[in-house]
Amino acid sequence: MSAATPAGRATEAGDSRTYRGRTMREALARVRRDLGGDAVILAAREVRRRRLFGLGAGASVEVEASAAAEGSAPARVAVEVPAPRPVGGGWPPASVEAAAAYARLLEADAPEPFARLLAREAAILSSPDDAASAVRRALEDALAVAPPIRPVPGTRRVVALIGPTGVGKTTTVAKLAATLKLRRGARVGLLSADARRIGAYEQLRAFADLLDAPLAVGDGPEAARGALDALGALDVVLVDTPGASPRDASRVAELGELLAALRPDEVHLALGATASARGLRAAADRFAPARPGRLILTKLDEAETLGPLLAVLGRADRPVSYLTTGPAVPDDVEAASRGRLARLILGEEAV
């Protein structure tokens, strides 16, 4: 078996091996690297040892695992022991169900604190043979979704999309416009307020021509307000705003001034699923002054895993309205649902 390392080690114990790490995520990474993604977790426990010269106690996590039986179908990391082992301090999970839930969420790259909370909830909800369903139910309960844009004939609704550069706002505007017009029969107009990105207006112009939808352009708050007024009576106006780096406070402030002039009925923050949990949190925090009331999750088809999205999901004041799952207009956009989103995050369903 592999030699000990400063951060962890593995030892053989019959047909099983014990892996150690400073955290459960680190120990599971060693399991996957050595035994593959279909390894079976037999037990998880927290251990404490005296540090060098007796200075303090160091905590680590031990995971006992074995390789899957030859010829068996690959499976996600699971817990298969007849009874849980007691765990000091309440964590890692004291129950088989909680350990299975926790491992499964970490496999999806969920942020560790979120995985821990969901695992505890799933353990309460589950029976020994129902851990997978319990994780899904706990995750569904934690997610917040918003209804799709609902056009009301005779009332113009202005919907603005904001977000970092490169998350696909312009294409998403086109997808929403096509969905609203072709499937809902709404009178849709487009407003381009993005004069900075090369080709942004031309791209939206091409979509507008295909949809036979009016398009106006306005660079800056005053011009954008005039362009919005010029569009006249419509059911929905979708506004494509300039992208901004979450680190560029001045651009975000300019965006706030634009939205103050347009006074949209809805503001949707578009975030790309390919971003890290840290990047997603930073974007959500930096765009908060623009007061987005909904999230659109884009590029789900390009992400390795969707667990990092949990860094910004679950807040009732910023529910998810739409998911985009590819480049096709309008096919690759869908109204968000808690069940679908939970299954995607857990890898139970294809994008």
Contacts in CASP RR format, 6 or more apart in sequence:
PFRMAT RR
TARGET T0000
AUTHOR 0000-0000-0000
METHOD contacts of the structure
MODEL  1
MSAATPAGRATEAGDSRTYRGRTMREALARVRRDLGGDAVILAAREVRRR
RLFGLGAGASVEVEASAAAEGSAPARVAVEVPAPRPVGGGWPPASVEAAA
AYARLLEADAPEPFARLLAREAAILSSPDDAASAVRRALEDALAVAPPIR
PVPGTRRVVALIGPTGVGKTTTVAKLAATLKLRRGARVGLLSADARRIGA
YEQLRAFADLLDAPLAVGDGPEAARGALDALGALDVVLVDTPGASPRDAS
RVAELGELLAALRPDEVHLALGATASARGLRAAADRFAPARPGRLILTKL
DEAETLGPLLAVLGRADRPVSYLTTGPAVPDDVEAASRGRLARLILGEEA
V
1 10 0 8 1.000
1 11 0 8 1.000
1 12 0 8 1.000
1 17 0 8 1.000
2 9 0 8 1.000
2 10 0 8 1.000
2 34 0 8 1.000
3 9 0 8 1.000
7 21 0 8 1.000
7 22 0 8 1.000
7 26 0 8 1.000
8 19 0 8 1.000
8 20 0 8 1.000
8 21 0 8 1.000
8 22 0 8 1.000
8 26 0 8 1.000
8 27 0 8 1.000
8 30 0 8 1.000
8 60 0 8 1.000
9 19 0 8 1.000
9 20 0 8 1.000
10 17 0 8 1.000
10 18 0 8 1.000
10 19 0 8 1.000
10 20 0 8 1.000
10 30 0 8 1.000
10 34 0 8 1.000
11 17 0 8 1.000
11 18 0 8 1.000
13 64 0 8 1.000
15 66 0 8 1.000
16 42 0 8 1.000
16 64 0 8 1.000
16 65 0 8 1.000
16 66 0 8 1.000
17 34 0 8 1.000
17 35 0 8 1.000
17 64 0 8 1.000
17 65 0 8 1.000
17 66 0 8 1.000
18 62 0 8 1.000
18 63 0 8 1.000
18 64 0 8 1.000
18 65 0 8 1.000
19 27 0 8 1.000
19 28 0 8 1.000
19 30 0 8 1.000
19 31 0 8 1.000
19 34 0 8 1.000
19 62 0 8 1.000
19 63 0 8 1.000
19 64 0 8 1.000
19 65 0 8 1.000
20 27 0 8 1.000
20 30 0 8 1.000
20 47 0 8 1.000
20 60 0 8 1.000
20 61 0 8 1.000
20 62 0 8 1.000
20 63 0 8 1.000
21 27 0 8 1.000
21 30 0 8 1.000
21 60 0 8 1.000
21 61 0 8 1.000
21 62 0 8 1.000
22 60 0 8 1.000
22 61 0 8 1.000
23 61 0 8 1.000
23 112 0 8 1.000
24 44 0 8 1.000
24 61 0 8 1.000
24 63 0 8 1.000
24 92 0 8 1.000
24 102 0 8 1.000
24 103 0 8 1.000
24 106 0 8 1.000
24 112 0 8 1.000
25 106 0 8 1.000
25 112 0 8 1.000
26 61 0 8 1.000
27 44 0 8 1.000
27 61 0 8 1.000
27 62 0 8 1.000
27 63 0 8 1.000
28 41 0 8 1.000
28 63 0 8 1.000
28 77 0 8 1.000
28 103 0 8 1.000
28 106 0 8 1.000
28 107 0 8 1.000
30 63 0 8 1.000
31 39 0 8 1.000
31 41 0 8 1.000
31 63 0 8 1.000
31 65 0 8 1.000
31 77 0 8 1.000
32 39 0 8 1.000
32 77 0 8 1.000
35 65 0 8 1.000
35 66 0 8 1.000
35 67 0 8 1.000
35 68 0 8 1.000
36 67 0 8 1.000
37 74 0 8 1.000
37 76 0 8 1.000
37 77 0 8 1.000
38 67 0 8 1.000
38 68 0 8 1.000
38 72 0 8 1.000
38 73 0 8 1.000
38 74 0 8 1.000
38 75 0 8 1.000
39 65 0 8 1.000
39 66 0 8 1.000
39 67 0 8 1.000
39 68 0 8 1.000
39 77 0 8 1.000
40 65 0 8 1.000
40 66 0 8 1.000
40 67 0 8 1.000
40 68 0 8 1.000
40 75 0 8 1.000
40 77 0 8 1.000
40 78 0 8 1.000
40 80 0 8 1.000
41 63 0 8 1.000
41 64 0 8 1.000
41 65 0 8 1.000
41 77 0 8 1.000
41 78 0 8 1.000
41 79 0 8 1.000
41 80 0 8 1.000
41 99 0 8 1.000
41 100 0 8 1.000
41 103 0 8 1.000
42 64 0 8 1.000
42 65 0 8 1.000
42 66 0 8 1.000
42 79 0 8 1.000
42 80 0 8 1.000
42 81 0 8 1.000
43 63 0 8 1.000
43 64 0 8 1.000
43 79 0 8 1.000
43 81 0 8 1.000
43 85 0 8 1.000
43 99 0 8 1.000
44 61 0 8 1.000
44 62 0 8 1.000
44 63 0 8 1.000
44 64 0 8 1.000
44 79 0 8 1.000
44 87 0 8 1.000
44 92 0 8 1.000
44 93 0 8 1.000
44 99 0 8 1.000
44 102 0 8 1.000
44 103 0 8 1.000
45 61 0 8 1.000
45 62 0 8 1.000
45 85 0 8 1.000
45 87 0 8 1.000
45 92 0 8 1.000
46 59 0 8 1.000
46 60 0 8 1.000
46 61 0 8 1.000
46 62 0 8 1.000
46 87 0 8 1.000
46 88 0 8 1.000
46 89 0 8 1.000
46 90 0 8 1.000
46 91 0 8 1.000
46 92 0 8 1.000
47 59 0 8 1.000
47 60 0 8 1.000
47 61 0 8 1.000
47 62 0 8 1.000
48 57 0 8 1.000
48 58 0 8 1.000
48 59 0 8 1.000
48 60 0 8 1.000
49 57 0 8 1.000
49 58 0 8 1.000
49 60 0 8 1.000
50 56 0 8 1.000
50 57 0 8 1.000
50 58 0 8 1.000
51 57 0 8 1.000
51 58 0 8 1.000
61 92 0 8 1.000
68 74 0 8 1.000
68 75 0 8 1.000
76 103 0 8 1.000
76 104 0 8 1.000
76 107 0 8 1.000
77 100 0 8 1.000
77 103 0 8 1.000
77 104 0 8 1.000
77 107 0 8 1.000
78 100 0 8 1.000
78 103 0 8 1.000
78 104 0 8 1.000
78 131 0 8 1.000
79 96 0 8 1.000
79 97 0 8 1.000
79 99 0 8 1.000
79 100 0 8 1.000
79 103 0 8 1.000
79 131 0 8 1.000
81 96 0 8 1.000
83 96 0 8 1.000
84 93 0 8 1.000
84 94 0 8 1.000
84 95 0 8 1.000
84 96 0 8 1.000
84 99 0 8 1.000
85 94 0 8 1.000
86 94 0 8 1.000
87 93 0 8 1.000
87 94 0 8 1.000
88 94 0 8 1.000
91 116 0 8 1.000
92 99 0 8 1.000
92 102 0 8 1.000
93 99 0 8 1.000
93 101 0 8 1.000
93 102 0 8 1.000
93 119 0 8 1.000
93 120 0 8 1.000
93 123 0 8 1.000
95 123 0 8 1.000
96 128 0 8 1.000
96 131 0 8 1.000
97 122 0 8 1.000
97 123 0 8 1.000
97 126 0 8 1.000
97 127 0 8 1.000
97 128 0 8 1.000
97 131 0 8 1.000
97 134 0 8 1.000
98 119 0 8 1.000
98 120 0 8 1.000
98 122 0 8 1.000
98 123 0 8 1.000
99 119 0 8 1.000
100 131 0 8 1.000
100 132 0 8 1.000
100 135 0 8 1.000
101 118 0 8 1.000
101 119 0 8 1.000
101 122 0 8 1.000
101 123 0 8 1.000
101 126 0 8 1.000
101 131 0 8 1.000
101 134 0 8 1.000
101 135 0 8 1.000
101 138 0 8 1.000
102 115 0 8 1.000
102 116 0 8 1.000
102 119 0 8 1.000
104 131 0 8 1.000
104 132 0 8 1.000
104 135 0 8 1.000
104 346 0 8 1.000
105 114 0 8 1.000
105 115 0 8 1.000
105 118 0 8 1.000
105 119 0 8 1.000
105 135 0 8 1.000
105 307 0 8 1.000
105 346 0 8 1.000
106 112 0 8 1.000
106 115 0 8 1.000
108 305 0 8 1.000
108 306 0 8 1.000
108 307 0 8 1.000
108 345 0 8 1.000
108 346 0 8 1.000
108 347 0 8 1.000
109 277 0 8 1.000
109 304 0 8 1.000
109 305 0 8 1.000
109 306 0 8 1.000
109 307 0 8 1.000
109 308 0 8 1.000
110 118 0 8 1.000
110 307 0 8 1.000
110 308 0 8 1.000
110 310 0 8 1.000
110 345 0 8 1.000
111 277 0 8 1.000
111 307 0 8 1.000
111 308 0 8 1.000
111 310 0 8 1.000
111 311 0 8 1.000
114 310 0 8 1.000
114 311 0 8 1.000
118 135 0 8 1.000
118 138 0 8 1.000
118 139 0 8 1.000
118 142 0 8 1.000
119 135 0 8 1.000
121 138 0 8 1.000
121 141 0 8 1.000
121 142 0 8 1.000
122 131 0 8 1.000
122 134 0 8 1.000
122 135 0 8 1.000
122 137 0 8 1.000
122 138 0 8 1.000
123 134 0 8 1.000
125 134 0 8 1.000
125 137 0 8 1.000
125 138 0 8 1.000
126 133 0 8 1.000
126 134 0 8 1.000
126 135 0 8 1.000
135 346 0 8 1.000
136 339 0 8 1.000
136 342 0 8 1.000
136 343 0 8 1.000
136 346 0 8 1.000
136 348 0 8 1.000
139 342 0 8 1.000
139 345 0 8 1.000
139 346 0 8 1.000
140 338 0 8 1.000
140 339 0 8 1.000
140 342 0 8 1.000
141 338 0 8 1.000
142 313 0 8 1.000
142 314 0 8 1.000
143 313 0 8 1.000
143 314 0 8 1.000
143 320 0 8 1.000
143 338 0 8 1.000
143 339 0 8 1.000
143 341 0 8 1.000
143 342 0 8 1.000
144 313 0 8 1.000
144 314 0 8 1.000
144 315 0 8 1.000
144 316 0 8 1.000
144 318 0 8 1.000
144 319 0 8 1.000
144 320 0 8 1.000
145 319 0 8 1.000
145 320 0 8 1.000
145 321 0 8 1.000
145 336 0 8 1.000
145 337 0 8 1.000
145 338 0 8 1.000
145 341 0 8 1.000
146 293 0 8 1.000
146 294 0 8 1.000
146 319 0 8 1.000
146 320 0 8 1.000
146 321 0 8 1.000
146 336 0 8 1.000
147 321 0 8 1.000
147 335 0 8 1.000
148 321 0 8 1.000
148 322 0 8 1.000
148 335 0 8 1.000
149 157 0 8 1.000
149 159 0 8 1.000
149 176 0 8 1.000
149 180 0 8 1.000
149 236 0 8 1.000
149 266 0 8 1.000
149 321 0 8 1.000
150 157 0 8 1.000
151 157 0 8 1.000
151 180 0 8 1.000
151 184 0 8 1.000
151 185 0 8 1.000
151 186 0 8 1.000
151 187 0 8 1.000
151 235 0 8 1.000
151 236 0 8 1.000
152 235 0 8 1.000
153 235 0 8 1.000
154 233 0 8 1.000
154 235 0 8 1.000
155 235 0 8 1.000
156 232 0 8 1.000
156 233 0 8 1.000
156 234 0 8 1.000
156 235 0 8 1.000
156 236 0 8 1.000
156 237 0 8 1.000
157 235 0 8 1.000
157 236 0 8 1.000
157 237 0 8 1.000
157 265 0 8 1.000
157 266 0 8 1.000
158 228 0 8 1.000
158 236 0 8 1.000
158 237 0 8 1.000
158 239 0 8 1.000
158 262 0 8 1.000
158 263 0 8 1.000
158 264 0 8 1.000
158 265 0 8 1.000
158 266 0 8 1.000
159 176 0 8 1.000
159 236 0 8 1.000
159 237 0 8 1.000
159 238 0 8 1.000
159 239 0 8 1.000
159 264 0 8 1.000
159 265 0 8 1.000
159 266 0 8 1.000
159 267 0 8 1.000
159 268 0 8 1.000
160 238 0 8 1.000
160 239 0 8 1.000
160 241 0 8 1.000
160 259 0 8 1.000
160 262 0 8 1.000
160 264 0 8 1.000
160 266 0 8 1.000
160 267 0 8 1.000
160 268 0 8 1.000
161 169 0 8 1.000
161 172 0 8 1.000
161 173 0 8 1.000
161 238 0 8 1.000
161 239 0 8 1.000
161 240 0 8 1.000
161 241 0 8 1.000
161 268 0 8 1.000
161 270 0 8 1.000
161 296 0 8 1.000
162 169 0 8 1.000
162 241 0 8 1.000
162 243 0 8 1.000
162 244 0 8 1.000
162 255 0 8 1.000
162 259 0 8 1.000
162 267 0 8 1.000
162 268 0 8 1.000
162 269 0 8 1.000
162 270 0 8 1.000
162 287 0 8 1.000
162 290 0 8 1.000
162 292 0 8 1.000
163 169 0 8 1.000
163 241 0 8 1.000
163 243 0 8 1.000
163 244 0 8 1.000
163 269 0 8 1.000
163 270 0 8 1.000
163 271 0 8 1.000
163 283 0 8 1.000
163 287 0 8 1.000
164 243 0 8 1.000
164 244 0 8 1.000
164 245 0 8 1.000
164 246 0 8 1.000
164 270 0 8 1.000
164 271 0 8 1.000
164 272 0 8 1.000
164 283 0 8 1.000
165 197 0 8 1.000
165 243 0 8 1.000
165 244 0 8 1.000
165 245 0 8 1.000
166 243 0 8 1.000
167 270 0 8 1.000
167 271 0 8 1.000
167 272 0 8 1.000
167 298 0 8 1.000
167 299 0 8 1.000
168 270 0 8 1.000
168 272 0 8 1.000
168 298 0 8 1.000
168 299 0 8 1.000
168 324 0 8 1.000
169 194 0 8 1.000
169 240 0 8 1.000
169 241 0 8 1.000
169 243 0 8 1.000
169 270 0 8 1.000
170 194 0 8 1.000
170 200 0 8 1.000
170 203 0 8 1.000
170 204 0 8 1.000
170 240 0 8 1.000
171 203 0 8 1.000
171 324 0 8 1.000
171 327 0 8 1.000
171 329 0 8 1.000
172 270 0 8 1.000
172 296 0 8 1.000
172 298 0 8 1.000
172 322 0 8 1.000
172 324 0 8 1.000
172 333 0 8 1.000
173 190 0 8 1.000
173 204 0 8 1.000
173 207 0 8 1.000
173 238 0 8 1.000
173 239 0 8 1.000
173 240 0 8 1.000
174 203 0 8 1.000
174 204 0 8 1.000
174 207 0 8 1.000
174 211 0 8 1.000
174 329 0 8 1.000
174 330 0 8 1.000
175 324 0 8 1.000
175 329 0 8 1.000
175 330 0 8 1.000
175 332 0 8 1.000
175 333 0 8 1.000
176 238 0 8 1.000
176 322 0 8 1.000
176 330 0 8 1.000
176 333 0 8 1.000
177 188 0 8 1.000
177 189 0 8 1.000
177 190 0 8 1.000
177 207 0 8 1.000
177 208 0 8 1.000
177 211 0 8 1.000
177 213 0 8 1.000
177 238 0 8 1.000
177 330 0 8 1.000
178 207 0 8 1.000
178 211 0 8 1.000
178 329 0 8 1.000
178 330 0 8 1.000
179 330 0 8 1.000
179 333 0 8 1.000
180 186 0 8 1.000
180 188 0 8 1.000
180 235 0 8 1.000
180 236 0 8 1.000
181 187 0 8 1.000
181 188 0 8 1.000
181 211 0 8 1.000
181 213 0 8 1.000
182 211 0 8 1.000
182 330 0 8 1.000
183 330 0 8 1.000
186 235 0 8 1.000
186 236 0 8 1.000
187 233 0 8 1.000
187 234 0 8 1.000
187 235 0 8 1.000
187 236 0 8 1.000
188 211 0 8 1.000
188 213 0 8 1.000
188 234 0 8 1.000
188 235 0 8 1.000
188 236 0 8 1.000
188 237 0 8 1.000
188 238 0 8 1.000
189 208 0 8 1.000
189 213 0 8 1.000
189 214 0 8 1.000
189 215 0 8 1.000
189 216 0 8 1.000
189 231 0 8 1.000
189 234 0 8 1.000
189 236 0 8 1.000
189 237 0 8 1.000
189 238 0 8 1.000
190 204 0 8 1.000
190 207 0 8 1.000
190 208 0 8 1.000
190 213 0 8 1.000
190 214 0 8 1.000
190 215 0 8 1.000
190 216 0 8 1.000
190 237 0 8 1.000
190 238 0 8 1.000
190 240 0 8 1.000
191 215 0 8 1.000
191 216 0 8 1.000
191 217 0 8 1.000
191 218 0 8 1.000
191 224 0 8 1.000
191 227 0 8 1.000
191 228 0 8 1.000
191 231 0 8 1.000
191 237 0 8 1.000
191 238 0 8 1.000
191 239 0 8 1.000
191 240 0 8 1.000
191 262 0 8 1.000
192 200 0 8 1.000
192 201 0 8 1.000
192 204 0 8 1.000
192 215 0 8 1.000
192 216 0 8 1.000
192 217 0 8 1.000
192 218 0 8 1.000
192 240 0 8 1.000
193 217 0 8 1.000
193 218 0 8 1.000
193 219 0 8 1.000
193 220 0 8 1.000
193 224 0 8 1.000
193 227 0 8 1.000
193 239 0 8 1.000
193 240 0 8 1.000
193 241 0 8 1.000
193 242 0 8 1.000
193 258 0 8 1.000
193 262 0 8 1.000
194 200 0 8 1.000
194 201 0 8 1.000
194 240 0 8 1.000
194 241 0 8 1.000
194 242 0 8 1.000
194 243 0 8 1.000
195 201 0 8 1.000
195 217 0 8 1.000
195 218 0 8 1.000
195 219 0 8 1.000
195 220 0 8 1.000
195 242 0 8 1.000
196 242 0 8 1.000
196 243 0 8 1.000
197 242 0 8 1.000
197 243 0 8 1.000
200 240 0 8 1.000
201 217 0 8 1.000
204 215 0 8 1.000
204 240 0 8 1.000
205 215 0 8 1.000
207 213 0 8 1.000
207 329 0 8 1.000
208 214 0 8 1.000
208 215 0 8 1.000
214 231 0 8 1.000
214 234 0 8 1.000
216 227 0 8 1.000
216 228 0 8 1.000
216 230 0 8 1.000
216 231 0 8 1.000
217 227 0 8 1.000
218 224 0 8 1.000
218 226 0 8 1.000
218 227 0 8 1.000
220 258 0 8 1.000
220 261 0 8 1.000
221 257 0 8 1.000
221 258 0 8 1.000
221 260 0 8 1.000
221 261 0 8 1.000
221 262 0 8 1.000
222 261 0 8 1.000
224 239 0 8 1.000
224 258 0 8 1.000
224 261 0 8 1.000
224 262 0 8 1.000
225 261 0 8 1.000
225 262 0 8 1.000
228 237 0 8 1.000
228 239 0 8 1.000
228 262 0 8 1.000
231 237 0 8 1.000
239 262 0 8 1.000
239 264 0 8 1.000
241 255 0 8 1.000
241 258 0 8 1.000
241 259 0 8 1.000
242 251 0 8 1.000
242 254 0 8 1.000
242 255 0 8 1.000
242 258 0 8 1.000
243 251 0 8 1.000
243 255 0 8 1.000
244 251 0 8 1.000
244 252 0 8 1.000
244 254 0 8 1.000
244 255 0 8 1.000
244 287 0 8 1.000
245 251 0 8 1.000
246 252 0 8 1.000
246 279 0 8 1.000
246 282 0 8 1.000
246 283 0 8 1.000
246 285 0 8 1.000
246 286 0 8 1.000
246 287 0 8 1.000
247 282 0 8 1.000
247 286 0 8 1.000
249 286 0 8 1.000
252 286 0 8 1.000
252 287 0 8 1.000
252 289 0 8 1.000
252 290 0 8 1.000
253 289 0 8 1.000
255 287 0 8 1.000
255 290 0 8 1.000
256 289 0 8 1.000
256 290 0 8 1.000
259 267 0 8 1.000
259 290 0 8 1.000
259 291 0 8 1.000
266 293 0 8 1.000
266 294 0 8 1.000
267 290 0 8 1.000
267 291 0 8 1.000
267 292 0 8 1.000
267 293 0 8 1.000
267 294 0 8 1.000
268 292 0 8 1.000
268 293 0 8 1.000
268 294 0 8 1.000
268 295 0 8 1.000
268 296 0 8 1.000
268 321 0 8 1.000
268 322 0 8 1.000
269 283 0 8 1.000
269 284 0 8 1.000
269 287 0 8 1.000
269 290 0 8 1.000
269 292 0 8 1.000
269 293 0 8 1.000
269 294 0 8 1.000
269 295 0 8 1.000
269 296 0 8 1.000
269 318 0 8 1.000
270 295 0 8 1.000
270 296 0 8 1.000
270 297 0 8 1.000
270 298 0 8 1.000
271 280 0 8 1.000
271 283 0 8 1.000
271 284 0 8 1.000
271 295 0 8 1.000
271 296 0 8 1.000
271 297 0 8 1.000
271 298 0 8 1.000
271 309 0 8 1.000
271 312 0 8 1.000
272 280 0 8 1.000
272 297 0 8 1.000
272 298 0 8 1.000
272 299 0 8 1.000
272 303 0 8 1.000
273 297 0 8 1.000
273 298 0 8 1.000
273 299 0 8 1.000
273 300 0 8 1.000
273 302 0 8 1.000
273 303 0 8 1.000
273 306 0 8 1.000
273 308 0 8 1.000
273 309 0 8 1.000
274 299 0 8 1.000
274 302 0 8 1.000
274 303 0 8 1.000
275 283 0 8 1.000
275 308 0 8 1.000
276 308 0 8 1.000
277 307 0 8 1.000
277 308 0 8 1.000
277 310 0 8 1.000
277 311 0 8 1.000
278 311 0 8 1.000
279 311 0 8 1.000
280 308 0 8 1.000
280 309 0 8 1.000
280 311 0 8 1.000
280 312 0 8 1.000
281 311 0 8 1.000
281 312 0 8 1.000
283 312 0 8 1.000
284 295 0 8 1.000
284 312 0 8 1.000
284 318 0 8 1.000
292 318 0 8 1.000
293 317 0 8 1.000
293 318 0 8 1.000
293 319 0 8 1.000
294 318 0 8 1.000
294 319 0 8 1.000
294 320 0 8 1.000
294 321 0 8 1.000
295 312 0 8 1.000
295 313 0 8 1.000
295 318 0 8 1.000
295 319 0 8 1.000
295 320 0 8 1.000
295 321 0 8 1.000
296 320 0 8 1.000
296 321 0 8 1.000
296 322 0 8 1.000
296 323 0 8 1.000
296 324 0 8 1.000
297 309 0 8 1.000
297 320 0 8 1.000
297 322 0 8 1.000
297 323 0 8 1.000
297 324 0 8 1.000
297 336 0 8 1.000
298 324 0 8 1.000
299 324 0 8 1.000
299 326 0 8 1.000
300 306 0 8 1.000
300 323 0 8 1.000
300 324 0 8 1.000
300 325 0 8 1.000
300 326 0 8 1.000
300 344 0 8 1.000
300 351 0 8 1.000
301 325 0 8 1.000
301 326 0 8 1.000
301 332 0 8 1.000
301 351 0 8 1.000
305 347 0 8 1.000
306 344 0 8 1.000
306 345 0 8 1.000
306 347 0 8 1.000
307 345 0 8 1.000
309 345 0 8 1.000
310 345 0 8 1.000
312 318 0 8 1.000
313 320 0 8 1.000
313 341 0 8 1.000
319 336 0 8 1.000
320 336 0 8 1.000
320 341 0 8 1.000
321 335 0 8 1.000
321 336 0 8 1.000
322 333 0 8 1.000
322 334 0 8 1.000
322 335 0 8 1.000
322 336 0 8 1.000
323 333 0 8 1.000
323 334 0 8 1.000
323 336 0 8 1.000
323 340 0 8 1.000
323 341 0 8 1.000
323 344 0 8 1.000
324 332 0 8 1.000
324 333 0 8 1.000
325 332 0 8 1.000
325 333 0 8 1.000
325 334 0 8 1.000
325 351 0 8 1.000
326 332 0 8 1.000
326 351 0 8 1.000
334 340 0 8 1.000
340 349 0 8 1.000
343 349 0 8 1.000
344 351 0 8 1.000
END
